[in-house]
């Protein structure tokens, strides 16, 4: 089986003449399949002197960026990116001089227009701001009944006007009266929003102390221009006209700005993109290793893309380069991770990366989550109507995303999650049919499986949740075994995940058998469990009879012992054969690699092998001892051995012992090995119980839905149910109407809040209960050196 893993990476080494340096970097940049390696560990420091052309390109990029920012046209890039390549600017960037030429022509055409427009806009905006301020002052002072020209400093009098908090007016008036010895004029009027306009006039000799006092009280003084003339009414009239004129002029200038954007905006964005790409290529030169005549480039490349990349490099360098893709002697954990998943798995890959990037050696769980995530969500959110609405919302988001809309970051996340919502909605519809739930009502459709919200159905859903836990957790153990096998850690693969998997499956098998169920007191019943096949069950029944028999004579007692030994031999053979057949083939490795496993493994094998021989030896011993028992007429045997004991030993206790002994044996710190096993067993228990949240979230969904059904009015009615309420001996039939309007209204809450809750708990079951069994997420993401083109295309691609 091919397990989903990150793409295999090889080391690319290219050596070519320095004359082909630009062609090589351009080829690598446009293919976007190589992560450059700083082979000399320069730490990103610039070690290459820029040419005059490159210096000019950097300067032009700054100029273009300045005009792009001023015009605010960066926001239009996503719209241009939606256009087909045939409508984008086609460029030839084989030579840097051609990019510089395009940029110069663009700036020569647009720079004078933008500079003149910007200068005019600055002037208009400054004057408009001044006129608006003057108008506000004049309108504010007018209620005081004074002229605006009277405010300021005269020959003998100092007058000041401004605004202050309305609750401080009385206090400031009292303070002014005290500091001026009553030589003052004070007027105020409320202007709303808790503020008041205040005019204070006093003798000039009190100016400094009044200013200090006003500053302490948060007084905002009006700045009256010195050139203001006329009455307050005339000033207001004149200023209003000027403001209107400036606003009209500003509107015309904005129209001119929009014309410049339509005429030259695309060219500016194209130049910015081209020069940004050139800057990245200049920075990439610092990764090259140089000699007098050659340059050497190193980088990681996916082996899947290596052949196409080599062909592109050969074409770009005219077959003069020496190209190698090798498997370097570098630890796998240091190699970058590049995932390859189908488009439908995009949202799930994002969830995996949010937990952590898979390292180069481990399995990528994304493809498995495509199946498990919607199923677990559907179990929590099972309802035909709610699931259908969720699926339609997801489908609408998918359709919207195909149109490549320009949206914000948060809405963009929602669009990417469209397919996830669609599949989660479909599984919710499926489980809705299985549960018989429609808008929370269980009276519209009959359940195809069971109704989880009856006394019997509750237990079924809880058991189903634990079954899912067993499958999910042990699948995680299986993936861990595969990871450890891939790393060559065979000891760890057997002693930890294999034994824990054995323990978990065994414990759950006993717990949910037909005989013992979850009633732990039945574990000590002498009735044989029904999880065995009929013939084995009969053997258990016969063994139980023999163990509880009271033979009257020594001969019959010995006969019972011989039959007991034969049955015991057969039962032990049946119970131990699966484990014996699993471990016995490992014995062949003992001569080849005696140190591959510790001696505890071989002791375990010999012990299981002895279990097959012991009953025959015991039978022979009993025949030889027959004469001894004949003379013991008072002997009889009574043994109480619950059938669960044997199963508990082989299915639970034995693998725990193996895991404990093996982990301690291979651990450098013995106490650490013991604590690790103990922690794993506790985590196994808690993680299994944690899957009961499937039942809990389904119950929450049912409760919220049921509340909606009880919201009046009941017309139109979703469903009518007939129930019988029994009070003592009197039975009272009732008709319960379920509200369609209430069901629809509560659905808005359910789809938003409870849907999000189910999503978060489903994610938690994957991140905590599943990922912790096999996934580390400590990898480093593959970061290719790639040219991001959105508004330009190449006339002659290098591949």
N, C-alpha and C positions, 0 to 999 in steps of 0.2 A: 504494500500500500504506500502511495506517495503522500506523505503528510504535508500540509500547507506550511511552508517555511519561507523566510525571507529569501529573495533572489541571491543566488551564489555570486560572490564578488571576486573579480580577478584584479591584479595589479597591472595597469597599463604603463608601459614605458615607451616613450617616443624620443628618438634622437634624429635631428635634422639640421641642415645648414642654417645659419643664422639669417640668411636671406629669405627663408620660408617661415620665419617666426610669426609674422602677422597672419599668414595663411593658416598655419597650424592652430593658433589661438582662435581665429575666426571659426575654423571648422569645429573645434571642441565646443566653442560657445554656442554655435547654432544647433548642433546635434543634442546638446543638453543631457549627455549620458555619462559624464565624468565628474567625479568629485576630486578636485585638485589636492595634491599632497605637497606640503612644504617640506621637501626632502632634506633641506639644509637647516630646518627649524629657524627661519629668520624672524619668526614671531610677527609677521605682517609688516615689518619695517621696510620702507621703500629702499631698495638697493639698486634700482635702475634709473639712470638719468633720463629725464623726458626730453624728447626732441622738440624743436621749435614748433612743429605742427601739433604735437600733443599738448604743449603749453597753450597754444592758441585755441585748441579744442576745449580745454578746461575753462579758459576765459570766456569763450562763446557760450558754454553751457551755463555759466553764471548769469550772463546777459539774458539768455533765453528764459532761464528760470525766473528772473526778475519780472519779465513781461508776462509770463504765464501766470505768476502769482497775482500780479496787478489786475489782469483781466479776469482772474478767477475761472479759468477754463479747464482746470484739472478735473473738475467734476464731470466733464463731458466725455472723458476717456472711455468709461464703460459703454456709452452709447455708440462710440466709434468702433469699439471692439466687437460689437454685434454685427457690423457690416461684413459682407462677404469680402474675401481678399481682393476681388477684382475692383472694388471701389476704394481700396486703401492705396496709400502712396507706395509705389514700387521704387526701390532704390538699389543702387549698386554700391556696396560698401567695401569692395575689394581693396580700395585705396582710401586712406583717411582724408586725402585732399579733396575727394569728391564730396564727402560729408561736410567738410569745412566750406566748400563752395556753395552748397545748398543752403547752409545756415547763413552765410554772408548775404546772399541774395534775399533771403527771407527778412533778415534784420534791416537791410537797406530799404526794403519796401514798407516795413511796419514801424520801425523805431521812431522816425520823425513824427508820425501821426500820433503814436502813443505818448511820446514825450510832450508834444504840444497839448494834447488832451488832458494829460495828467496835471500839467501846470495850470491850465484853465480851471480844471475841477478844484484844485487846491484853493485858488483864489475865490471862486464862487462859494465854496463850502465855508471858508473862513468868514467872508462877509455875511453869508446867510446866518451863521451862528451868532455873529455880533448883532445883527438886526433883530433876530428872534429874542436874544437876551434883552435888548433895549425895549422891545415891545412888551415883554413880560414885566419889566420894571415899571414901564409907564402905566400899564393896565393895573398893576398892583398898587401903585402910589395914588392913582386917581381917586379911590374911595376916601382918601385922607383930605381931599379938597385943597391940595397944594400943587404948585407948579414944579415940574421936574427940574427946571433950571435953578430953582432955589436951593436944591440939595447940593451940599458941598461946603467948602471952606471959603468964607468971605473975609472982609476986612476986620469985622468985629465979632461975627457970629459963625459958629460951626454947626452945620445941620447934617444929619446922617439918617439914611433910611435903609431898611432891610427886613428880613423875616426872622422870627424866633418862635420857639415852641409856645403854644397858646397858654399853657399852664404856668409859664414863667413871666407873663406880662406884668402882673401885679407886683411881683418881686422886683423886676428890673425897674419898674416905675418908682418904687419906694427907694431903691438904691440910688437912682439918678437924682431924685429929689434931695437925698441926704448929701451926696458928694458935691452937688452944685449949689447947696444952700438955698434951694427953691428957685434958682434962676434958670428955669428950663421951660420948654414946651414939649408936651408928650401927646402924640396921637397914635391910635392903633385901630386896626380893623381885622376881623377874622377873614381868612381866605380859604378855609377848609383844610381837611386832612390834618387837623391838629396844629396848624401853623397860623401865625398872625403877622400882618405887616405893621411895622412900627416906624414912626418918625420921631426923632429926638433933635431938638434945637437948644443950644445953650451958648454961653459966651465962649469965645475962642480959648480963653485961659483954662477952661475945663476939658479941652479936647483929649489930652493924653489919658487922664483918669477915666473919662467916659469910654474911650476906646478899649482900655484894659478891662473895664467892667463888662462891656459888651462881649468881648472875646471870651471871658470866663463863663458867660451864660449861653454860649453857642450861637451868637448873633451872626447872621449871614448878610453882609453889607452889599448893597447894590452899587455896582461900578457904573457911574454915569459918564459917558463920553463927554469930553470938554467941548466938542464941536456942536453939541445939541443946542438947538435954538427953538424958540416959540413956546406956545402954551402946550400943556400936557395933551389936550385933545388933538392939536395940530401934529404933535410928535407921533401920537398913535396912528392917526390917519396916514401920515407920510411913511411911517415905518411899515404899516400893513401893505401899502402899495409896493414898497421896495422888496419886501419878503416874497410877495406874489411874483414879482418880476424875476427875482433870483431863483425861485422854485421852477418857473418856466424855463429859465436858462439851464438849470441843472437837469431838467428832464430832456432837453435837447441834447445836452452833452452825453447823457446816458444812452440816448438813441445813437449818437455817433460812435460811442464805445461799442454798442451791440453790432453796428455795421462793421467795425474793425474786427470784431470776433468772428462774424460770419465770413469775412473776406480773408482773414489771415490766421484765425485761430487754429485751424487744422494743421497748417504748415508749421506754426510754432510748436504744437504738440509733437509733430513728427520730428522736428529738429531736436526737441528735448529728449525724445526717446532714442534717437540715433546717437546723440552725444553722451547720454547716460550709458548706453551699451559700450561706447568707446572708452568711457572712464573705467568700466568694469574690466575691459580688456587690458588697459594700462595697469590696473591693480593686479591682474593675473600674471603679469610679467615677473612679479616678485616671487612667484612660485617656481620659476624656471631655474634650472642649473645651467651655467654658461661656461664655455671655453672660448678660446680666441675665434673659432670658426663655427662652433655648433651650439645649439641649445638643446636641453634635455627636459622633458616634461614627464611627471609621474602623477598617477591618479587612480582612484578606484573606479571600476566599470563593471556593471552587471554582465556576467558571461553570456547572457541571452542576447545582449546588444553588441557584443565584442566584434563579431564578424562584420556587421554593417558599419561600425565605427572605423575599423581598420581600412575598409574599402574607401570610406570618406576621406580618411587621412592620406591614403595613397593618392587619391584624386587631387586633394588640395596641395600636396607637396610634389606633385608630378612624379611620384614613385621614387623620390630621393630619400625618404625617411626610413629609418629602421624602427619597425613597430613590433612590440612584444606584449602579449598578455599572459602573465605568469601567475602561479599560485605561490605567493611569498611566504616566507617563514615568519609569519606574524600571527599571534594568537587570535583565534576566531572572535573572542569577546571584544577585540579592538577594531573589528571590521564594522563598517557602517551597515545599517539595515535599510533595505528598500523593499516595501511590501508590494505585492501584485495581487489585487483582488478585482472581481468583476464590479461593474458600475453599481449594481444593486446593493453591493456590500459597503458602499461609501459611508453611510451613517454609522454602521457598526464599526468600521475601521476607525472612525473619529472617536467612538466610545473607547475602543481599545487603546488608542494613542493617548486619550485623556488619562488613563490609568498609568500608562508607561509604554515606551517604544519597545517592542520585543527585541531581545538581543539576537545576534546573528545565528546562534545555535538552537534557539528554542522555537517551538511550534507557534504559528500565528493563529490565534483563536477566532479571527474575524469570521471566517466562513462557517464555523460551527455556530456562532452567535446569530447568523442569518436564520437559522432554524430554531434554536433554543429560545432566543429572546421573544419573538412573537408568540410562541406557544405558551410560555410562562405568563406573559402579559395577558393573553387571551383567557387563561384560566382565572386570573384575578378579575378581569373586566368582561366576563362572559355575558353578553346580552345582544340579541339580534339587532335591535333598533339602534342602540348606542354604538355597537361595533360598525354597523352600516354607515352611520353618520361620520364616525371617525375615519373609515375607509374612504368615504367621499371627500372629506377634507384633505386627506393625504393625496388622493388622486388629483384634486384641484391644485395642490401645491406642486405636484410633479408636472402637471400640464403648464402651470405658470412658469416653472423653472426652465422648461424647454424653450420658452420665448426669450430667455436671457434678460430678465428685467433688471433695471438698475435700482437697487434697494439698499437700505441701511444694513449694518452688520447684524443686528438682532434678527431682522426679517430674513436675512440671508441664511442664518442658521436654521430658521424654520423651513425655508425652501429646501435646504439640503436634507432635512429630516422627512420630507414628503413620502418617500418610499417606505421608510420605517413606519410611519403612521398608517400607511395603506395596508401593509402586511399585518400590523398589530390589529387593525380594524377587522381584517378578514378572519383572523384567528378568533377574535372576540365574537364575530358572527357565528363561527363554527361551534364554539363552546356555548353560545347562546342557544343554538338548536339542541345541543346535548343537554343543557340544563333546562330547556323549555322556558327561557326568559325573554320577554319582549317589553321593553320600557320598564323592566322590573316586575312586570306581571307574569304570573305562572298559570294564568287561566286563558291565555290567547292561543298558545301552541303547546302541544304535548311534548315533554322531554324525550329525546331520542335515547338518552341514557338514564339519567336520574335527576331529580330535583334536589340540589344541594341543601336546601333550606327547609328540610323536614328533619325529624329526629333521626331517621335512618340515613338521610342524605348528608347530614353534617359529618357523620363518621366516615362515610364513603369519600367525601371530598378531602377530609383530613388524611385518610389513608392514601388517597391519590397524591396529595402533596408530598407525603413521605416517600412514595414510590418515585416521584420526580426527583426528590433529594437523593435517593439511592442511585438513580441513573446518572444524574448530573455530577455528583461528587465522585463516583467511581469512574466516570468517564474522565474526570480531571486526574484521578490517580493513573489511569491508563496513559494519558498524555504525558504525565510526569515520568512514567516508566520509559516511554519512547524517548523523551528528552535525555534521561540519564543513560539509556542505552547508546544514544547517539554520541554522548560525551565519553563513553567507555567506562562508566561507573556502574558495573554490574552488581557489585555488592550492595551499594545504596539502592539500586533499582529493586532488588529482591527484599532486602530487610525492611525498607521503609514503605514505599507505596504498595508493593505487592501484598505484604502482610496486612497492612491497614485495609486494603481493598478486600482481602480475604475475611478479615474481622468484620468489616462493615456489612458485607453481603450476608455473611453467616448470621450476624446478630439480627439483621432485618428479616432474614428468612425465618428464624425462630419466632421473632416478635409478631410477624403477620401470617403465621401458619394458621390453617383452619382450626387446629386443635387449641393452640395457646393464645392466639389473637393478642390483645394487649392486656389481658387479665393475668398478671404475673403470678397469682396464686395457682393458676392452672399449670404452671411450669412443673409443679411438684406432684402432678397427678400421675397415677400409674397407667393411665390410658394412653396407648401409643398415639403419636401425632399422625395426622392425616396427610402430612406433606410427603410421606413416603409412598412408594408404589404398593399396590395391594399385597403382593407376595411378601415384601419386607414387613408390612403391617402385620400380616399373619404370624411371621416369625417373632415379632415383638410380643404379640398376644400370647403365643405359646411360651416365650421366655418369661413373661410376667407370671403365667400360671405356675411354671416350674419353680420360680424363685419364691413364690408364696405357698408352695405345696408343703404338706406335712406327711412325709412317707412313714408308713407304719413299720417297715422292716428295713434293715441295712441294705438289703439287695435292691429294693425299690428306690432307696435313697441314692445308691450308686448308679442305678440305671438313669435316674433323673439327672444326676451330675454329668453323666456321659452325654445325654441328649442336650443338656445345657451347654456343655463345652462345644458340641457340634454347631448348635445354633449361634453361640457367641462367635465361633470362628467365622461363620458365614456373614453375620452382621458386621463384624469388624472388617472383613474383606470388602463388603459392599460400601461401608462408610469411608474406609481409608483408601480405596482404589483411586478415586479421582485425584487425591493429593499425591499418592504414591506414583501414579502415572505421570503426574506433572513434574515431580522432582527426580524420578529415577533416571531419565535420560541425561541429567546433568552429571551423573556419575562417570560418564565416558570422558569427561574433561579432566578427571583426577590425574591420570598418568601424564597428560599433555601439560597441564598447568596445576601442579599440586598446591601452589600458593594462591590460586585464583580465588578460592573461597577459604574461609576459616574452617577449622576442624568441626565446628559446631554444625556446619552444613552436612558433613559426612556422617556425623553422629545422628543427625535427624533422619538421614536416609536409611541408615542401618536400623534405627528404631522402627521406622515404618515398615521396613522389610521384615523385621522380627515379628511385627504384628500379624503377618501372613503365616509365619511358621509356628508361632506360639500355640495356637489351638491344637494342632496335631501333636506337638510335644506334650501338651497338657493332657490330651486324651490318652497317650501311651502311659504317662505317669499314673493316671487314674486307674487304668487296667492293672498295672503292676501293684497298686495299693488296694486292690479289691479285697484281698484276704483280711486286711486290717479292718476294713469297715464291716465285714461280715460279723465279726465278733463284737462290734459295738452296736448292740441292739437299741441303745437309748439315744443314738445320734439322729438328729434331724436338722435341717437347715432352713433358716428364714432370713432372707436378704431383701431389704427394701431399697431398690435402686430405681429412682425415677428415670424414665426414658430420656428426658431432656438432658440429663447429665452427660451422656455420651456425646450428644449433638453439641452441647455447649462447649465441651472440651475440644472437639475437632474443629468446630466452626468459629469459635471465639477465643478460647483460652490458648490453644496451641499457636495460632498465628501471632498473638500478643507476646507469648514467650519467645517465639522465634525472632520477632522484631526487636524485643528488648535485648536478648542475648546478642543478636547480630549487630545491632547498632552500638551497643557498648563495646563489642569486640573491635569494630572498625573505627571507633571514635578515639581521638588522641586524649581527650578528657573524658574519663568514664562517667563522671557525674553529669557531664553535659549530655552524653548519650542517653542516660536515663531520663533527664529532664525533658529532652527533645521528644522522646516517645510519650511521656506523660502529657506534654503539651499537645501533641498531635491527637492523642486519644480524647482529651477534653475538647479540642477544637472539632473533632469528628462528631462528637455528641452535640455540641452547641450548633454546629452548622446544619446538622440533620434536623434538629428541632426548629431552626430558623426558617426552614422551608414551610413551616406551618403558617407563615405570613401569607401564603397563597390562599389558604382558607380564610384568614383574617381579612384580607383585602376584598375577597369575594363577598364576605359577610357585610363589610362596610358598603360595598356597591349595592348590595341588596337592600340595606337599611335606608340609604339615601333614596334609592328608587322607590321603595315602599312609601316613604314619606311623601313623595311627589304624587303618588296615586291617591293619597287621602286629601289632597288640596281641592276644595270645592271651586267652581261648580262641577257637578258630575255629568253635565251635558256639554259636549258629546262624551259618551262613556266609552272607555277603552275596553272594559270587560265587566261582566257581572258574575260574581262567584256566590255559590250557595254553601253556607257553613251551618253547622249545628252546634249550639252552645248548650252544655249540660250543666244544670244546677240541681244538685242532689239527684232526685229521680225524675226531674222535669227536663225534657229536651225541647229547646227552643230553636226552631230554624230561623236563619238570618240570611238576608240578601245583601251582599256587599258590592257596591258600585265603585269602580276604579276610574279615576278622572284622567281623561286623555289630555286635557289642558294642563293639569298639574304634572303629568308625566313629561310633557314637552318642556315646560318651564324648568323643572328640576334637572332636565337633561343638560341645560346650559351649564349648570353648576357641576354636574357629574363629569361632563367632558373636559372641563377646565381643571377643577380642583382634584377630583377623584382620579381622573385620567392621568394627571401629573403625578399623583401619589402612587398609582400603580406602576408608572414608568420608573420612578425613583426606586421603588422596592424591587422591581425586576432588575434594574441596573445593580442594585446592592447584592442581590443573589448571585450575579455574575462576577462582580468585582471581588467580593469577600468570600462567599461560600465556594465559588468555583475557581477563580483565578488563583487563590491562595494554595490550591492543590498542585499547581504545576507552573504557574506563570510568574516571572520575575519583573519583566518590563523595565530592565535596566540597560537597554540598548541605546545606540546613538543613531539618529535618523540620517539617512543618506541625503546629502545636500549637493545636488549637481550644480556645476557651473553652466548656467543656461541663460540665454538671451530672452528676456521677456518682451515680446513684440505684441502690441495691441493696436497700434495705428499705422504700422508700416509692414511691408512684406519685401522680400528679397527678389530681385530680378533673376539672380543666378545663385540658388542655394548651393552650399558646398557638398551636398549629398544627394 
